[in-house]
Amino acid sequence: MTAFDALKVIPFRHFLFARFSLIFSVQMQNLILSWLVYDITKDPLSLGLIGIAEVIPFLVVVLFAGNMADQYSRKKMVIYATLLIVCASLILLFLAINQSSLKPSILLSGYFSVVIVIGLARGFFGPASQAMVPNLVPSSVFANATTWNTTAFHIAAIIGPAFGGLIFGFGQASISMSVILSMQLLSLLLYITLSDHQVYTQRKDESVIKRLKEGIKFVFNNQVIIASLSLDLFAVLFGGATALLPVFAVEVYHCGAEGLGLLRAAPAVGAVLMAVLIMIKPPGKGAGKILLVSVAAFGLCMIAFALSKNLYVSFAILALSGAVDNVSVVIRQTLVQSNTPDEMRGRVASVNSVFIGLSNEIGSFESGLAAKIFGLVPSVIYGGLATIGIVAATAKVAPKLRAMDM
């Protein structure tokens, strides 16, 4: 078995490229939106409100979407969700072209409306796309496919904003949005071409609520899954500083969108290098301990980043944070996927999406609120310390995770 076995399967290769392209473009979009909103409001709390506007509709639908992914066509769910995102991007392109003639209040209303639509689309896309993978590859290469899927997602989620910042900084909003829309249309076409080999296990005698409870109970009764998900939830919730990068760019480093793009590119450099290492030598023995150490290292990186006053030193620190974060994401997602039976994948994926949504979007709001209350630098330091404390607590209360091999 080699690191590239899953990529030899053509349907999975198309799926991976489509998912990468979509996530890449949406992350570009999020970065540009955050800059546009901050440029109008000059308030770090508004950056947190972007996260709230996206996560509320996401959380409303995601558990029901997970149940749908176990009963109906996951391919169709992914296509319709992608189409909804394309429609949102068309609205953004219109706003970008006409931004000079529109009032700031209208622009803000448009931006936040688009964020809400994207939140709804993500709620359906996440569980369905995660649960599609077992139907695209032979069982013998499923673990390898999971690693590729997780790594591609993480790289796209980091490189996307970096590329978005750079192209927005050196170009125009309309150019950036045109690139985003093109990538999303490509993704939509690739999803349409996929073959649908899903096996349906509908049980009509069960209510939706009962099936949702079954999925939630499975997650909370599995110590490895719930501990790894909780670790990511609270670490990113308190330790992440991504939402505050526009503020650091303006107030600490006194740079424009180009500097912001550089900061967002830094974790991508570390993540890509670490992804290559993981493909060559994937985590195996002692994976649970490696997961705990990598999350603690992420907290230390956030503390160091908050204390740094030099743009290039901060770039190096953020690159290291991207490397250790990629390790934790790959291990966590592989543990969750490999410990879940196929008939539960949609519902477990939806619970996983809830944890991810809470950590990222609620974390963005927490970052903005903490910066407003405690100040920019102290809030990030406190968050890094909280992350390290969470790792220590998780290691104590979850011995099965600590002893887990992969």
N, C-alpha and C positions, 0 to 999 in steps of 0.2 A: 504493500500500500504506500502511495506517495501523497505529498501535500496537495497534488493537483487532480486527484481522482474525481472529485465532484465536478470539476470544470470540464471533464471529458463528456459529461452528460449534457447534450445540447439544450433541452428544455430548461434545465437549471441554470445554464450559462445565460440564456436569454432573460430568465426571471431575475437573475442577479444583476444584470446590466440595467434592466428596467427599474428595479428597486433602487439601485445606486443612483441612477439618473434622476429619479423622482425626489429622493431624499436630499440629494445634492442641491437640486433647484429650490426646494422648499426651505432649506437652511440658508441658501443665498437670500431668499426672499425675507426670511426672518431678520437677518442681519440688516438688510437695507431698510426694512420697516422700522426697526429699532432706531436707526440713525435719523430717519425722516421724522419720527414721532418726537425724539429728543430735540431735534433741530427746531421744532415748533414750540414745545413746552418748556425746554430747559429745566426739566424736573426729573430726577432719577426715579421717583416713584412711578412716573408714567411708563417707564420701561417694565416695571413689575406688573402694571395693569395690563400690558400686552399679554403677559403670561396668563393672567387671570381670565382675560377675554377668550383665550384659546382653550384653556383647560376646563372651564365650566361646561361648554357644550360637549367637549371630548368625554368627560366623566359621565355626563348624562346618558350617552348612547353606548359607551364602550363595552359594558358588561352584556347588554342585549345583543350587541354586534358579535361578541364572542359566542353566544348561544347560536346565533344565526350561522356562524362559520362552521358549526358542528352539524347543522341541519340542511343548509342550502349551499348553492354554488359559491365557493370561495373566489373563484375566478371572476364571476360577475360582480361580486362585492368589491373586489379590487378595481375592476374597470370603472364601475360607477363612482367610486370614491375618487379615483384619479381624474375622471371627467369633471367632478365637482371642483377639484383643485385647479384644473385648467380654467374653468369659468371664473374662479376667484382671481386668477392671474390676469385674465382679460380685463377685469375691473381695475386692477392695479396698473396695468399698462395704460388704460384710459386716463387714470388719475395722474400718472407720470407725464404723459404727453401734455395734459392740460393744467399742470400744477401751478403755473405762473398766473393763470386766469381764475383760479379757484380760491375762495376764502380759506384761511387756516382751519376754521371750524368744520367746513365741509370736507377738507382733506382728512382731518382727524376722524371724522365720522366714517368716511370711506375706508380708511386704514383699519379701524377697529371692526367694521363690518366684515371685511375680508378675513381678518383674524378669526372671527367667530365661524365663518364658513369653513375655513381650513381646519379648525378644531373639530367640527362635525365630521368632515371627511376623514380626518385622522382616526376618529373613533371607530369607523368601519374598516378603514384600510389596515390598521395595525394587527388586530386579531386574525383577519382573513389572510393577510400576506404571510404572517408567521406560521399559520397552520397549513399553508400550501406546500411547504418544502418537503414533507414526507411523501407527498404524492408525485413529486418530480424526480426523485432519485431512488435507486435501489437501497434497501435497508443497510447493505454492507458499507455504503459510503455516507450514511446519514450524518454521522458525527462530523465527518469532514465537511459536509455541506453546511451544517450548522455553524461551524467555525468560519467558513467563508462568508456565510450570510451575516453573521454577527460582525465580523471584521469589516465587511463592505459597508454595513450600516454605520458603524462607528467612524470609519474614515470619511464617509460622505457627510456625516453630521458635523465633522470638524473642518474638513477642507471646504465644504460648501460656503460657510460664512466667510472664511478667509478669502476665497475667490470672489465672493460677492462684494466684500469690502474693497478689494483691489479694483475690480472692474467698475464699481460705483465711484470710487475715488478718482480714477483716471478717465472715466467716461461720463455718461449722463444716466439719470434714472430710467429714461425710456429705453436706452440701450441695454441696461441691466435687465429690465423686465422682459425685453424681447428675447434675450438669451435664456432667461428662466422659462418663458412660455415654450420656446423651441424644445428644450430638454424635457418638459412635461409632456408635450405632444409625442415625442419619440418614445417616452416611457409608456404612454397609452397604447401606441401601436404595437409595441412588443408584448404587452399584456394580452392584447386581443389575439395575437398569434399563438399563444400558449395552448397546448392540449389540456383538456380537463379530464383527469383520471381519478377524480375524487370518489371515494366510496361513502355513500350516505348511510348513516345509522340512525335515522329518525325513529324516535319512539313517541308516537302520537298520544300515548296514554299519560305522558308526563307534562306537567305545566311548565311554563317558562321559569317561574319563580323557583320551582323545585330543581330544575336543571342548573339554574344559576347558583343555588345554594350548594349543589353537589360539587360544582367547580371550585367555589370559594372554600368549602370544607376540605377538599383535596389539598389545596395550597397550604392552608393553615395547619393541617395535620402532618405535613411533610417538613421536618425541621430544616433540612438542607435547602429546600426551596424558599420557605418563608424567611429563614435567616439571611440568605443571600439577597433576596429582594428587599428586605428591611434595611440591610446594610447599605445598599445603593440608595434607597429612598432617603434616609436621614443624612448620609454623607453628602449627597449632592444638594439636598434641601438646605443644609446649613453651610456646607463648605464650598459650593460653587460660586464663582465670581463672574461668570460669563456675561450675565445681564448688565454688569457694571462696567464692562470694557469701554463703551462709549464715553463714560464719565472719566475713567482713567486717562483715555486718550486726550480729552480736552483739558482736564484740570491738573493732571500729574505730569504728563509728557508733552502737553501743549502741541499736539499734532492733529492733523485732520483725518479724513476718511482713509488716507493712505496708511497712516500709523495704526488706525483701528484694524485695517486689513492685515497689517503685519502682526499685530497681537493675536488676531484670530487664526493666522497662519501658523503660529508657533506650536500650539498643541497638535496641529496636523503633521508637522515634521516629525515630532516624537511618535505620534500614533502610527504613521506609515512605516517608520523604521522598526517599531516594535511589532507591527503586523507581519512584516517579513520574517522576523525572528520566530514569531509564533507559528507561522506556516512551516518553517524549517524544523523547529523543535517545539511542538505544542506542549502546554502544561500537562503533566501526568501525575506522577507521585507527588503528594504534598500540595495538591492544587488548592485545597481549602486554606492552608496556611499562606500560600502565595496570594490568594485573594485578599486576606486580611492585611497582609503587609503592603500590598499595592494600594489599598484604600487609605491606609495610614500615611503612606508616602504622598498620596494626593493631598491630604490635609496639610502636611508639612510644606508642600509646594505652594499652597495657597497663602500660608503664613509668610513664606519667603517673598512671594510676589507682592504682597501688601507692603512689605518693608522696603522693597526695591524702589529706587527713584530714577533708575537708568533704563531707557527703553530696550536696550540690547540685552542687558542682564535679565530683565523681565521676560524677554523673548526666550532666553535659554531656560528660565524657570518654567514657563508655560509649556515649552517643548517637553520637558521632563514630566510635567503633569499629564500631558497627552499620552506619553508612553505608558506610565503606570495605570492611567485610566483605561487604556485599551486592554491591558492585561486583565483588569477586573471585569470589564464588560464581556470579553470572550469567555472567561471561566464561568461567570454567572449565567450567561445565556445558554452555554453548553450544558451546565448542570441542570438547569430548568428543563430544557428540551429533552435531555436523556432520561430524566426522572418522571416524564409525563407520558401516559398511554395515548395512542393516536386518537381515540374517541373523545378525549378530554382536551385536545390541543387548542381548540378554538377558545374554550372557556378559560383555560389556564393562561393562554396568551393574552386574553382580555384583562385578567387580574394583573398579569405582568405589566400590561400597558397602563393600568391604573397607577401602579407604583412608579413607572417611568414618568408618566404625566405629572403626578404629584411632585416628584423630585425636580423635574425640569421647570415646569411652568409655575407651580407654587413656590419653588426655589427662587425663580426670577423675582416674584413679588416679595418674598422674604428678603432677598438681597437689596432690592430698592427701598423697602421699609426700614431695614437695619441701617442702611447707609444714611437715610434721612434722620434716624434717631441718634445713632452712635457716631456718625461720621463715616466717610468713605473707607479710610484705611483701617480704623479699629473694627469696623463691621466684618471685614474680610479676615482679620486676625482671629476674632472670636469664632468665626465660622470654621476656620482651620482647626482651632483647638477643640471645637465641638465634634468635628469629624474624627479626630484621634480618640476622643473619649468614647464615641459610638463604636469604634473598632474594638476597643478594650472591653466594652460591655458585651458586644456580640461574641467575642472569643470566649467569654466566660459562660454565657447562657446557651451557647450552641456548640457543644462539643462534637456533634456529628459533622457539622460544617468544618470545624477546625481539623478533624481527622480525615476529611474527604479526599480521595484520590480521583483522578479523572481519566 
